[in-house]
Amino acid sequence: MRVRTDGCGCNAGGPKVTLIKLDDRVVVGPVALEEVFERFRERRRQPESALSEELLAAVKVFNYVPAASENRYRTALLRAYISYCDARP
């Protein structure tokens, strides 16, 4: 998971873009992903498969997710959330 600003260079403090891999060929950059992960982590939500639906719903508040890609997003979001939590014990 890589975090970057929106690219304007001004560091205005808006939602950040986080790059995640959906699969070997596709990388997406949802906004506010780190903020979503932090809310789940603060609630001590464990990274389990049932959480992937909640992660997807939270990400869709800020981002368009094509229906055809939802399964890949669920898997990628859960994988990214596990990495996020592992980096912040």
C-alpha positions as CSV (number, residue, x, y, z in Angstrom):
1,M,0.0,0.0,0.0
2,R,1.4,3.4,-1.0
3,V,0.0,6.7,0.1
4,R,0.4,9.9,-1.9
5,T,-1.3,13.3,-1.9
6,D,-3.7,14.3,-4.7
7,G,-0.8,15.4,-6.9
8,C,-1.3,19.1,-6.7
9,G,1.8,19.6,-4.6
10,C,0.1,21.9,-2.3
11,N,-0.5,19.3,0.5
12,A,-3.8,21.0,1.2
13,G,-4.8,18.3,3.7
14,G,-7.6,16.8,1.7
15,P,-8.2,13.0,1.5
16,K,-5.1,11.1,0.3
17,V,-4.9,8.7,-2.5
18,T,-3.7,5.2,-1.6
19,L,-2.6,2.9,-4.4
20,I,-3.6,-0.8,-4.0
21,K,-3.3,-3.7,-6.4
22,L,-6.5,-5.4,-7.4
23,D,-4.6,-8.1,-9.2
24,D,-1.3,-8.5,-11.1
25,R,-2.3,-6.0,-13.8
26,V,-4.6,-3.5,-12.1
27,V,-3.7,-0.8,-9.6
28,V,-6.4,1.6,-8.3
29,G,-6.1,4.7,-6.1
30,P,-9.1,5.1,-3.8
31,V,-9.2,8.3,-1.8
32,A,-9.6,8.4,2.0
33,L,-8.6,4.7,2.3
34,E,-6.1,5.4,5.1
35,E,-8.9,7.3,7.0
36,V,-11.3,4.4,6.5
37,F,-8.7,1.9,7.8
38,E,-7.9,4.1,10.8
39,R,-11.6,4.2,11.8
40,F,-11.9,0.4,11.6
41,R,-8.6,0.0,13.5
42,E,-9.7,2.4,16.2
43,R,-12.8,0.2,16.7
44,R,-10.4,-2.8,17.0
45,R,-12.0,-4.5,14.0
46,Q,-10.2,-7.7,13.2
47,P,-9.2,-8.4,9.6
48,E,-11.4,-11.3,8.7
49,S,-13.3,-12.1,5.5
50,A,-16.6,-10.8,6.9
51,L,-15.0,-7.4,7.3
52,S,-14.4,-7.1,3.5
53,E,-18.0,-6.2,2.8
54,E,-17.9,-3.4,5.4
55,L,-14.6,-2.1,4.1
56,L,-16.0,-2.0,0.5
57,A,-19.1,-0.1,1.7
58,A,-17.0,2.5,3.5
59,V,-14.7,2.9,0.5
60,K,-17.7,3.3,-1.8
61,V,-18.8,6.4,0.2
62,F,-15.7,8.3,-1.3
63,N,-15.0,6.3,-4.5
64,Y,-16.8,4.8,-7.5
65,V,-16.4,1.0,-7.6
66,P,-17.6,-0.8,-10.7
67,A,-20.0,-3.6,-9.8
68,A,-18.0,-6.0,-11.9
69,S,-14.9,-5.2,-9.8
70,E,-16.4,-5.5,-6.3
71,N,-15.0,-9.0,-5.6
72,R,-11.5,-7.9,-6.5
73,Y,-11.9,-4.8,-4.4
74,R,-13.1,-6.8,-1.4
75,T,-10.0,-9.1,-1.6
76,A,-7.6,-6.2,-2.2
77,L,-9.1,-4.0,0.6
78,L,-8.9,-6.8,3.1
79,R,-5.3,-7.5,2.1
80,A,-4.4,-3.8,2.4
81,Y,-6.2,-3.5,5.8
82,I,-4.2,-6.5,7.1
83,S,-0.9,-4.7,6.0
84,Y,-2.1,-1.5,7.5
85,C,-2.8,-3.1,10.9
86,D,0.4,-5.1,10.8
87,A,2.4,-1.9,10.4
88,R,0.7,-0.3,13.4
89,P,0.8,-2.8,16.3
